[in-house]
Amino acid sequence: MPVDDLTHPVRATLDAVLAVARSDASGHVADYIPELANVDPDTLGIALVSTRGAVHDAGDSDVPFTIQSVSKPFVFALALDALGIDEVTRHVGLEPSGEPFNAISLDADTGRPLNPMINAGAIVTSSLIAGATADDKFAAIRSGLERFAGRDLVVDEAVFDSERQTGDRNRALGYLALATGALASSVEVATTAYFRQCSLSVTARDLAIMASTLATGGVNPVTDERVISEDAARWTTAVMTSCGMYDESGTWMVRVGLPAKSGVGGGIVAVQPGQFGIGTFSPRLDDRGNSVRGVAMLETLSARYGLHMLATRGNTLSPIGSLSPEAGRTVAALRGEIYFAAAEEIFTRLTPLLNDDGCLVLDFSGVTRVGVAVKDLFRALPELMGTATDGRARVMVVDPDGVLDGVLDNVTH
């Protein structure tokens, strides 16, 4: 059998997850937006995209549906990237509301919506996007979401018309935000841009690519384009962790443990930072507005494969691969990725080996990455280690791949 005809193990995993979720026929399609009531309730798809750009999908992963509230974290990310967290949080908070997505959730002291994942906060976030008119703001929003998805996106005009005709509650939320000074435009401009962003058509595959862009720290792994800053990606993922599944966010974090965002169109995005993004689609919703089968798929994946972001993984591999005495010196072969915990172990275990009788060689040949902030710790090495009484170096660094980026230029190499 040709290799291309073999079932990829990840694809087989996704197929199995679909089979588990398919047996649950509970829930109902959204009907408060009339056009959403016309979708096929049995559609079911899932996609997973790694931070290296590999795409795996199963079921109806290419069936279009409207993004709805799944757009919220990505528009929030665009606002953060453009304005910074201090300016954005003058208008919208970061705390869970504990209430339904369309509730009147305003901070009692500031009047800001409690977070950008509920409708009130999302309308304010859309108002922060550059542009004087609704068309201008939406053009910027669509361009940003297209960069997240890596392709052109179109508006489902029938859904947009339905949203606009039934959107009085959202307009009311807009007026409340305007009255408190949180809204950055007129109500008509903000809500029209918001209705149009919610009416963009996407697929489960699109959502997985968008989620993976957050997982990489803002770089689309399929197109290799930087979409937002690493800070904006991290802040957005943090808010998804606490607020993304509405008033079920706490239960979600216990049972699934992945930053996520749902939408009444039936989509869910989930992020495993540094590893992958997932997109699911199934239109039947539970009472909180989350996709019944989407939740089931992600619960199954997390339980079977240990995806919970707070799960302990046992003792990690030591960054010190070996210690070898060699003719008056000790060679410490370092390995892997060095972040704070690894740097702590290196300093704790190796500093006692420093003396005037020999030289400690730190060999970074097996190190693939050193965290940017951690490099500051290594900058302190020369002062910490000094020189032997006879003027010889007490430490040498071998760094053939330049993973330290010259931070130890004043240490003997």
Stockholm file with secondary structure:
# STOCKHOLM 1.0

chainA/1-413         MPVDDLTHPVRATLDAVLAVARSDASGHVADYIPELANVDPDTLGIALVSTRGAVHDAGDSDVPFTIQSVSKPFVFALALDALGIDEVTRHVGLEPSGEPFNAISLDADTGRPLNPMINAGAIVTSSLIAGATADDKFAAIRSGLERFAGRDLVVDEAVFDSERQTGDRNRALGYLALATGALASSVEVATTAYFRQCSLSVTARDLAIMASTLATGGVNPVTDERVISEDAARWTTAVMTSCGMYDESGTWMVRVGLPAKSGVGGGIVAVQPGQFGIGTFSPRLDDRGNSVRGVAMLETLSARYGLHMLATRGNTLSPIGSLSPEAGRTVAALRGEIYFAAAEEIFTRLTPLLNDDGCLVLDFSGVTRVGVAVKDLFRALPELMGTATDGRARVMVVDPDGVLDGVLDNVTH
#=GR chainA/1-413 SS CCGGGSCCHHHHHHHHHHHHHHTCCCSBCCCSSGGGGGSCTTCCEEEEEETTCCEEEEESTTCCEECGGGGHHHHHHHHHHHHCHHHHTTTSCCSCCCSCTTSCCBCTTTCCBSCTTSHHHHHHHHHHSSCSSHHHHHHHHHHHHHHHHTSCCCBCHHHHHHHHHTCHHHHHHHHHHHHHTCCSSCHHHHHHHHHHHHTBEECHHHHHHHHHHHHTTSBCTTTCCBCSCHHHHHHHHHHHHHHTTGGGHHHHHHHTCSCEEECTTSEEEEEETTTEEEEEECCCBCTTSCBHHHHHHHHHHHHHHTCCTTCCCSSCCCSEEEEEEETTEEEEEEEEEECHHHHHHHHHHHGGGCCTTSEEEEEEEEEEEECTTTHHHHHTHHHHHCBCTTSCBSEEEECTTCTTTTTTTTSCC
#=GC SS_cons         CCGGGSCCHHHHHHHHHHHHHHTCCCSBCCCSSGGGGGSCTTCCEEEEEETTCCEEEEESTTCCEECGGGGHHHHHHHHHHHHCHHHHTTTSCCSCCCSCTTSCCBCTTTCCBSCTTSHHHHHHHHHHSSCSSHHHHHHHHHHHHHHHHTSCCCBCHHHHHHHHHTCHHHHHHHHHHHHHTCCSSCHHHHHHHHHHHHTBEECHHHHHHHHHHHHTTSBCTTTCCBCSCHHHHHHHHHHHHHHTTGGGHHHHHHHTCSCEEECTTSEEEEEETTTEEEEEECCCBCTTSCBHHHHHHHHHHHHHHTCCTTCCCSSCCCSEEEEEEETTEEEEEEEEEECHHHHHHHHHHHGGGCCTTSEEEEEEEEEEEECTTTHHHHHTHHHHHCBCTTSCBSEEEECTTCTTTTTTTTSCC
//
